């Protein structure tokens, strides 16, 4: 196991961002999103009936131009972009494009308990304008995001024209402003 650079990464991140104009609560939740994006489905808590994975849908809400929501998210996400193997989703997409992109972003992960390898499609999305990412009138899109958040082992879509798309161990981490 590699040596830790910081005994508490979130506290170190809050120290790093303490001179920013944004509230420390926004920086705290950005740090949580960065950690979730780095951990992906490589850590979990097995509750036998369900598995907790560190996926978060974090949304900053404030008046425009007051607390630098997008800038705050970008500070943390710029650090996450330096981690090898992290897949980022687009800022705007349809749910069909989301499934297609996740289907194409498969990594192999080793279960530390058993040594077995398994596939996972992990994705982080940074939405500086949440309305560009989510069409709140598109019920199917909202349902897909909710369904993917549940941490199921597989998620599939089948259509007459496209056939079946199967996503094994989907993981989505969103920070939106």
N, C-alpha and C positions, 0 to 999 in steps of 0.2 A: 504494500500500500504506500502511495506517495505521501510525503510529508505535507502537512497543511501549511499554507501561507498565512492563514488567519485563524485564530481559535474560533471565531464566530464571523462567518462571511457577511451576514446581514448587518451586523454592527460595523464591520469594516466598510461596507458599502455606504451606510448612513454617514459615516465619518467622511468618506470620499466626496459625498454630495452635500455636505452640510452648508456650503456657501451658495448653493443654488437658491433661486427665489421661490422654488416650489415648496409646499408644505412637506414636512418629514414623513407624514402618512403616505403621500404619493410615492416618495422614495422607498419607503418600506415595502409597499405593494409592488413596485417595480423590481425590487430585489427578490421578492417571492417569485415573480414571474420569470426572472432570469434563472433562479435556481430550478424552477419547474422545467424550464426549457432545456437546461443542461442535464437534468436527471432523466427526463423523458420516462419511458417505461422500464428503465434500468433499476428502479427501486419500487417497492410496493409493500403494502401491508395485507397479508392474506387473512381474511376473516372467515375462511372456509365457504361461506355462502356467497360472498362477494369479495372483490379485491380493491383496496384503495390505491389509486395511482395519483401522482402529484400533478394532475392537470388542473389548470385554473382558467377561468374566464374573468379577467379583471377589467373593470371599466371605470375610468376616471370621469367624474362629472363635475363641471364648474363652468362659470361664465367664460366666454371666449376671451383670450388674451390676458387673463388674470393670473393664473397659476402655472402657465407653461406646461400643459398636460402632455402634448406631443414631445416637447423637448425632454421632459422628465422620462418618458418611456424610452426615447431614443438613447439617452445616456446609458441605461441598463442594457438595452438591446444591442448597442454597439459592442459591449463587452461579450454578450452571448454570441455575436457573429464571429468572434475570434476562436470559439470552441469548434474544433474539427467535428464534422459529421452532423451538424445541426442543419435541419431543413427549415427554411422560412417559406411561408405561404404568401401569396399576393395580397395587396391591400384591398382589392376588390375582386369578387368572383361570384359565380353562381354555385349552387350546391352541387351541381353535376360536375363542374370544373374542380371543386374542392375534392370530390371523391376521386376523380381522375388523377389529380396531383398527389393525393395521399397514396393512391395505388402505385404511383411511380417513385415514391420516396421510402422504399423499404430498406431497413437495416437489419443486421443479424445481431442478436443479443445473447449473451450467455447467462443462464440461470446460475447464480453463485452457489446455490444449495445443491443442485444436481449436476451442474456442468453441461446440461443440455442446451443446445442452441435453438432459438426461436426467432421468428420474423416479427418485426414491429414497424408500423408506419407512424412516425412521430413528426409533428409539425408545430412550429410556433408562428403565430401571426401577430404583426404589429399594425394596428389600424389607427393612424393618426386622426382619422375622421370615421367614427364608428358607422355612420350612415353610408359610407362608401363600401364597407364590408358587408353589413347586414341590411337587407331589404325587409323591414319589419312587417310589410304587407304580404310577404312571401312565406306563407305558413309552412310549406315544405322545407324551405331553407332553415327556418327556426327549428323545426322538428329534427332535421338531420344533425344540426349542431347539438341539440339536447341529447339525441341518441348516441352520438359519438362521445360525448362527455361521460356517459355512463360507464365507460371502461370495459365494455364487452370484449371478449376474446376475438370475436370476428364481427364484421359488419359487411353485409352484401347488398348489392343492387342488381336487379335483373330487368332488362328491357328487351322487347322484341327485336329491335334493331342492333343494339350494342351487346347483347348477351349479358353475361354476369361479370361483375367486378367485385372481387372479394378483398377486403382489407383485414389483415390479421393484426391483432393487438393495436387498434388505432389509438392515437394520443394526439390531442389538440391542446395547445396552450395559447391563450389569447390575451393580449393587453390592448385595450381599446380606449380611445379618447373622444 
